[in-house]
Protein backbone atom coordinates (compact mmCIF):
# COMPACT_ATOMS: atom_id res chain seq x y z
CA UNK A 1 0.00 0.00 0.00
CA UNK A 2 1.49 3.33 -1.06
CA UNK A 3 2.27 6.12 1.29
CA UNK A 4 -0.64 8.53 1.61
CA UNK A 5 -0.50 12.12 2.73
CA UNK A 6 -3.08 14.40 4.25
CA UNK A 7 -2.84 18.06 3.40
CA UNK A 8 -3.34 20.06 6.55
CA UNK A 9 -5.86 22.85 6.01
CA UNK A 10 -6.08 25.40 8.79
CA UNK A 11 -9.55 26.68 9.45
CA UNK A 12 -11.58 28.66 11.94
CA UNK A 13 -14.63 26.43 11.52
CA UNK A 14 -13.80 24.05 14.32
CA UNK A 15 -12.56 24.63 17.82
CA UNK A 16 -9.40 23.01 19.23
CA UNK A 17 -9.58 19.23 19.54
CA UNK A 18 -8.73 17.35 22.70
CA UNK A 19 -5.67 15.25 21.94
CA UNK A 20 -6.69 12.20 23.93
CA UNK A 21 -9.95 12.05 21.96
CA UNK A 22 -8.59 13.02 18.55
CA UNK A 23 -4.87 12.85 17.93
CA UNK A 24 -4.05 9.95 20.22
CA UNK A 25 -6.90 7.66 19.18
CA UNK A 26 -6.83 8.73 15.55
CA UNK A 27 -3.10 8.07 15.20
CA UNK A 28 -3.27 4.75 17.05
CA UNK A 29 -6.06 3.59 14.74
CA UNK A 30 -3.98 4.63 11.70
CA UNK A 31 -0.94 2.85 13.14
CA UNK A 32 -2.93 -0.36 13.67
CA UNK A 33 -4.34 -0.14 10.14
CA UNK A 34 -0.88 0.37 8.71
CA UNK A 35 0.52 -2.54 10.76
CA UNK A 36 -2.21 -5.09 10.07
CA UNK A 37 -4.03 -3.78 7.02
CA UNK A 38 -7.29 -3.78 8.99
CA UNK A 39 -8.76 -3.30 12.45
CA UNK A 40 -11.65 -4.90 14.33
CA UNK A 41 -13.84 -2.70 16.50
CA UNK A 42 -13.89 -4.74 19.69
CA UNK A 43 -10.13 -5.44 20.12
CA UNK A 44 -9.27 -1.91 18.95
CA UNK A 45 -11.62 -0.42 21.58
CA UNK A 46 -10.00 -2.62 24.23
CA UNK A 47 -6.52 -1.48 23.16
CA UNK A 48 -7.58 2.18 23.39
CA UNK A 49 -9.41 1.53 26.69
CA UNK A 50 -12.63 3.08 25.41
CA UNK A 51 -16.12 1.73 24.79
CA UNK A 52 -17.03 0.29 21.40
CA UNK A 53 -19.56 3.10 20.97
CA UNK A 54 -16.87 5.76 21.51
CA UNK A 55 -14.59 4.10 18.98
CA UNK A 56 -17.49 3.66 16.55
CA UNK A 57 -18.00 7.43 16.48
CA UNK A 58 -14.35 7.92 15.52
CA UNK A 59 -14.50 5.19 12.86
CA UNK A 60 -17.65 6.64 11.31
CA UNK A 61 -15.98 10.06 11.13
CA UNK A 62 -12.94 8.45 9.45
CA UNK A 63 -15.29 6.70 7.04
CA UNK A 64 -17.06 9.94 6.18
CA UNK A 65 -13.67 11.56 5.50
CA UNK A 66 -12.75 8.66 3.18
CA UNK A 67 -9.98 7.23 5.35
CA UNK A 68 -11.51 3.80 5.84
CA UNK A 69 -14.26 1.48 4.66
CA UNK A 70 -16.23 -1.25 6.46
CA UNK A 71 -15.23 -4.71 5.27
CA UNK A 72 -17.97 -6.14 3.05
CA UNK A 73 -17.53 -9.68 4.36
CA UNK A 74 -17.07 -9.22 8.11
CA UNK A 75 -19.06 -7.02 10.45
CA UNK A 76 -16.94 -4.86 12.77
CA UNK A 77 -13.87 -5.02 10.51
CA UNK A 78 -12.48 -1.89 8.85
CA UNK A 79 -9.89 -1.43 6.09
CA UNK A 80 -8.17 1.47 4.34
CA UNK A 81 -10.19 3.14 1.60
CA UNK A 82 -7.91 2.14 -1.25
CA UNK A 83 -10.24 3.62 -3.87
CA UNK A 84 -9.58 7.15 -2.67
CA UNK A 85 -6.58 8.54 -4.54
CA UNK A 86 -5.85 10.85 -1.63
CA UNK A 87 -7.33 11.51 1.74
CA UNK A 88 -9.72 14.40 2.14
CA UNK A 89 -8.37 17.53 3.68
CA UNK A 90 -8.28 17.30 7.43
CA UNK A 91 -9.53 20.49 9.06
CA UNK A 92 -7.38 21.39 12.02
CA UNK A 93 -6.33 24.75 13.37
CA UNK A 94 -2.87 26.34 13.40
CA UNK A 95 -2.18 25.23 16.97
CA UNK A 96 -2.89 21.60 16.02
CA UNK A 97 -0.46 21.79 13.10
CA UNK A 98 2.28 23.43 15.17
CA UNK A 99 1.89 20.91 17.98
CA UNK A 100 2.10 17.93 15.61
CA UNK A 101 5.22 19.39 14.01
CA UNK A 102 6.72 19.68 17.51
CA UNK A 103 5.89 16.02 18.22
CA UNK A 104 7.67 15.01 15.01
CA UNK A 105 10.75 16.97 16.09
CA UNK A 106 10.60 15.41 19.55
CA UNK A 107 10.43 11.88 18.10
CA UNK A 108 13.65 12.49 16.15
CA UNK A 109 15.53 13.05 19.43
CA UNK A 110 15.02 9.37 20.29
CA UNK A 111 15.52 8.02 16.78
CA UNK A 112 15.64 4.35 15.82
CA UNK A 113 12.45 2.30 15.99
CA UNK A 114 10.94 4.73 18.50
CA UNK A 115 10.80 7.45 15.88
CA UNK A 116 9.49 5.03 13.28
CA UNK A 117 6.83 3.18 15.26
CA UNK A 118 5.64 5.64 17.90
CA UNK A 119 5.49 9.04 16.24
CA UNK A 120 6.42 8.52 12.61
CA UNK A 121 2.72 7.95 11.96
CA UNK A 122 2.41 11.73 12.14
CA UNK A 123 4.69 12.05 9.15
CA UNK A 124 2.80 9.33 7.28
CA UNK A 125 -0.51 11.03 7.74
CA UNK A 126 0.29 14.72 7.70
CA UNK A 127 2.31 16.97 5.44
CA UNK A 128 4.33 18.79 8.08
CA UNK A 129 7.61 19.55 6.34
CA UNK A 130 6.82 23.26 5.98
CA UNK A 131 5.11 23.66 9.33
CA UNK A 132 7.23 25.76 11.68
CA UNK A 133 6.57 24.98 15.34
CA UNK A 134 6.79 27.79 17.91
CA UNK A 135 7.75 25.23 20.58
CA UNK A 136 11.19 23.95 21.48
CA UNK A 137 12.25 21.52 24.20
CA UNK A 138 15.73 21.37 25.73
CA UNK A 139 16.33 17.82 26.95
CA UNK A 140 19.19 15.32 27.18
CA UNK A 141 19.96 14.19 23.64
CA UNK A 142 20.50 10.62 22.59
CA UNK A 143 24.07 10.56 21.18
CA UNK A 144 23.25 7.95 18.52
CA UNK A 145 19.61 8.62 17.63
CA UNK A 146 19.63 6.25 14.65
CA UNK A 147 20.70 3.26 16.75
CA UNK A 148 18.28 0.35 16.41
CA UNK A 149 17.18 -1.07 19.75
CA UNK A 150 17.71 -4.85 19.85
CA UNK A 151 14.65 -6.96 20.73
CA UNK A 152 12.47 -3.92 20.08
CA UNK A 153 9.75 -5.64 18.05
CA UNK A 154 9.43 -8.55 20.49
CA UNK A 155 9.14 -6.15 23.42
CA UNK A 156 6.74 -3.84 21.59
CA UNK A 157 4.43 -6.74 20.72
CA UNK A 158 4.57 -8.19 24.23
CA UNK A 159 3.64 -4.81 25.73
CA UNK A 160 0.89 -4.11 23.21
CA UNK A 161 -0.71 -7.54 23.35
CA UNK A 162 0.08 -8.21 27.03
CA UNK A 163 1.95 -11.48 26.88
CA UNK A 164 4.79 -12.61 29.10
CA UNK A 165 8.44 -12.96 28.18
CA UNK A 166 11.52 -14.71 29.50
CA UNK A 167 13.97 -11.88 30.05
CA UNK A 168 17.71 -12.50 30.20
CA UNK A 169 19.78 -9.56 31.41
CA UNK A 170 23.16 -8.61 32.82
CA UNK A 171 23.26 -8.15 36.61
CA UNK A 172 26.75 -7.03 37.57
CA UNK A 173 28.91 -9.62 35.79
CA UNK A 174 26.33 -12.43 35.89
CA UNK A 175 23.45 -13.32 33.59
CA UNK A 176 19.94 -13.76 35.00
CA UNK A 177 16.75 -15.01 33.39
CA UNK A 178 13.28 -14.30 34.80
CA UNK A 179 9.71 -14.57 33.55
CA UNK A 180 8.21 -11.07 33.51
CA UNK A 181 5.20 -8.97 32.53
CA UNK A 182 6.54 -6.10 30.36
CA UNK A 183 4.34 -3.00 30.46
CA UNK A 184 6.32 -0.07 29.03
CA UNK A 185 9.46 1.21 27.32
CA UNK A 186 10.50 4.21 29.42
CA UNK A 187 12.72 7.12 28.40
CA UNK A 188 14.31 8.84 31.40
CA UNK A 189 17.24 11.27 31.38
CA UNK A 190 18.20 10.31 27.83
CA UNK A 191 18.28 6.55 28.49
CA UNK A 192 15.82 3.78 27.63
CA UNK A 193 14.53 1.36 30.27
CA UNK A 194 12.16 -1.59 30.23
CA UNK A 195 9.42 -1.43 32.85
CA UNK A 196 8.10 -4.81 33.97
CA UNK A 197 6.54 -6.82 36.78
CA UNK A 198 7.76 -10.14 38.12
CA UNK A 199 5.40 -13.08 38.31
CA UNK A 200 3.16 -12.65 41.39
CA UNK A 201 4.02 -14.57 44.52
CA UNK A 202 1.73 -15.49 47.40
CA UNK A 203 1.41 -12.79 50.09
CA UNK A 204 3.77 -10.48 48.22
CA UNK A 205 2.78 -7.33 46.35
CA UNK A 206 3.94 -6.97 42.79
CA UNK A 207 6.46 -4.18 42.48
CA UNK A 208 7.67 -2.36 39.40
CA UNK A 209 11.13 -3.22 38.15
CA UNK A 210 13.05 -1.12 35.65
CA UNK A 211 15.97 -2.42 33.62
CA UNK A 212 18.38 -0.33 31.58
CA UNK A 213 17.84 -1.32 27.97
CA UNK A 214 21.54 -1.87 27.29
CA UNK A 215 21.57 -4.60 29.96
CA UNK A 216 19.06 -6.77 28.08
CA UNK A 217 20.75 -9.84 26.59
CA UNK A 218 17.84 -11.92 25.32
CA UNK A 219 14.05 -11.78 25.00
CA UNK A 220 11.95 -14.92 24.58
CA UNK A 221 8.29 -14.11 23.80
CA UNK A 222 5.68 -16.34 25.48
CA UNK A 223 2.77 -15.47 23.19
CA UNK A 224 0.50 -18.14 24.70
CA UNK A 225 0.87 -16.73 28.23
CA UNK A 226 -1.09 -13.50 28.63
CA UNK A 227 -1.33 -11.25 31.65
CA UNK A 228 -3.69 -8.56 32.89
CA UNK A 229 -1.96 -5.22 33.31
CA UNK A 230 -2.80 -3.90 36.81
CA UNK A 231 -4.76 -0.63 36.80
CA UNK A 232 -2.39 0.96 39.35
CA UNK A 233 0.52 0.98 36.87
CA UNK A 234 -0.97 3.85 34.86
CA UNK A 235 -1.24 6.17 37.87
CA UNK A 236 2.18 5.13 39.16
CA UNK A 237 3.79 6.06 35.83
CA UNK A 238 1.96 9.39 35.77
CA UNK A 239 3.34 10.25 39.23
CA UNK A 240 6.93 9.21 38.41
CA UNK A 241 9.55 11.98 38.41
CA UNK A 242 12.60 9.83 37.73
CA UNK A 243 13.37 6.15 37.15
CA UNK A 244 13.36 5.34 40.89
CA UNK A 245 9.58 5.11 41.16
CA UNK A 246 7.26 2.40 42.46
CA UNK A 247 3.69 1.86 43.61
CA UNK A 248 3.82 2.54 47.37
CA UNK A 249 5.01 6.03 48.27
CA UNK A 250 4.76 5.78 52.02
CA UNK A 251 7.62 8.10 53.09
CA UNK A 252 6.64 11.71 53.81
CA UNK A 253 9.32 14.27 52.99
CA UNK A 254 9.35 17.88 54.18
CA UNK A 255 11.85 20.37 52.74
CA UNK A 256 12.57 24.03 53.37
CA UNK A 257 13.26 26.02 50.21
CA UNK A 258 14.49 29.55 49.59
CA UNK A 259 11.99 32.00 48.08
CA UNK A 260 14.64 32.78 45.45
CA UNK A 261 13.57 29.64 43.58
CA UNK A 262 9.91 29.61 44.58
CA UNK A 263 8.68 30.09 41.02
CA UNK A 264 10.29 26.75 40.04
CA UNK A 265 8.17 24.92 42.58
CA UNK A 266 5.03 26.85 41.73
CA UNK A 267 5.32 25.93 38.06
CA UNK A 268 6.87 22.45 38.10
CA UNK A 269 6.46 19.29 40.16
CA UNK A 270 9.94 17.94 40.93
CA UNK A 271 8.86 15.43 43.57
CA UNK A 272 5.92 12.98 43.71
CA UNK A 273 2.78 14.45 45.30
CA UNK A 274 4.62 17.75 45.74
CA UNK A 275 2.77 20.61 47.44
CA UNK A 276 3.64 23.82 49.27
CA UNK A 277 2.46 23.53 52.89
CA UNK A 278 3.82 26.73 54.49
CA UNK A 279 5.14 30.09 53.33
CA UNK A 280 7.35 32.63 55.04
CA UNK A 281 9.18 35.89 54.26
CA UNK A 282 12.40 34.13 53.22
CA UNK A 283 11.56 30.45 52.78
CA UNK A 284 8.65 28.10 52.16
CA UNK A 285 8.06 24.44 53.00
CA UNK A 286 7.36 21.67 50.50
CA UNK A 287 5.88 18.26 51.20
CA UNK A 288 6.25 15.16 49.00
CA UNK A 289 5.70 11.40 49.13
CA UNK A 290 8.40 8.98 47.99
CA UNK A 291 9.02 5.23 47.99
CA UNK A 292 12.86 5.32 48.07
CA UNK A 293 15.38 8.08 48.76
CA UNK A 294 16.52 8.24 45.14
CA UNK A 295 13.10 9.55 44.13
CA UNK A 296 14.05 12.78 45.90
CA UNK A 297 17.85 12.97 46.22
CA UNK A 298 18.75 13.99 42.61
CA UNK A 299 16.52 17.07 42.67
CA UNK A 300 17.52 17.97 46.21
CA UNK A 301 21.16 17.98 45.08
CA UNK A 302 20.15 20.00 42.03
CA UNK A 303 18.73 22.86 44.09
CA UNK A 304 21.50 23.10 46.70
CA UNK A 305 22.20 25.37 48.55
CA UNK A 306 18.63 26.74 48.31
CA UNK A 307 16.96 23.64 49.72
CA UNK A 308 17.34 21.51 52.84
CA UNK A 309 15.62 18.39 54.14
CA UNK A 310 13.71 18.76 57.41
CA UNK A 311 12.35 15.20 57.56
CA UNK A 312 12.77 12.27 57.55
CA UNK A 313 16.13 12.16 59.29
CA UNK A 314 17.30 9.22 57.15
CA UNK A 315 16.91 11.24 53.96
CA UNK A 316 18.62 14.26 55.52
CA UNK A 317 21.55 12.03 56.53
CA UNK A 318 21.74 10.60 52.99
CA UNK A 319 22.00 14.07 51.45
CA UNK A 320 24.63 15.12 54.00
CA UNK A 321 26.62 11.94 53.28
CA UNK A 322 26.66 12.67 49.54
CA UNK A 323 27.80 16.25 50.14
CA UNK A 324 30.54 15.00 52.46
CA UNK A 325 31.68 12.43 49.86
CA UNK A 326 31.84 15.13 47.21
CA UNK A 327 33.87 17.48 49.40
CA UNK A 328 36.22 14.65 50.41
CA UNK A 329 36.87 13.69 46.77
CA UNK A 330 37.42 17.31 45.79
CA UNK A 331 40.46 17.69 48.08
Number of C-alpha atoms within 10 A of each C-alpha: 7 5 8 14 17 17 16 20 12 16 12 10 9 10 9 12 13 10 11 9 13 12 15 12 19 16 18 18 22 20 21 14 17 17 11 9 13 18 23 17 18 16 11 18 19 12 14 14 10 14 13 15 12 11 22 15 11 16 20 15 13 18 17 12 14 19 20 23 19 19 15 10 7 9 10 13 15 20 19 21 17 14 10 11 9 15 17 16 15 15 15 18 18 16 14 18 20 17 16 19 23 19 17 19 17 16 19 18 19 22 18 17 18 19 19 16 14 13 21 18 17 22 18 18 19 18 16 21 9 7 15 12 17 10 11 9 8 5 10 11 13 16 11 11 16 15 12 12 14 15 14 16 12 16 23 16 14 23 20 13 14 20 22 26 23 16 19 17 20 16 11 8 6 7 12 13 13 12 18 20 27 28 24 18 19 18 15 12 12 14 15 18 20 19 21 23 19 15 13 12 8 6 6 7 10 16 16 19 18 20 18 16 20 14 15 19 15 15 18 15 17 16 14 8 11 14 15 8 15 10 8 9 18 11 10 16 18 9 16 18 17 18 20 16 22 20 18 13 16 11 15 13 22 20 19 19 24 18 18 10 13 15 9 11 16 11 8 9 14 18 23 22 15 18 16 17 12 11 14 9 7 9 17 17 20 21 18 21 19 23 17 16 16 16 22 22 17 13 15 20 16 10 13 12 10 16 21 19 22 14 16 13 11 11 19 17 13 15 20 15 12 13 13 12 11 11 10 9 7 7 5
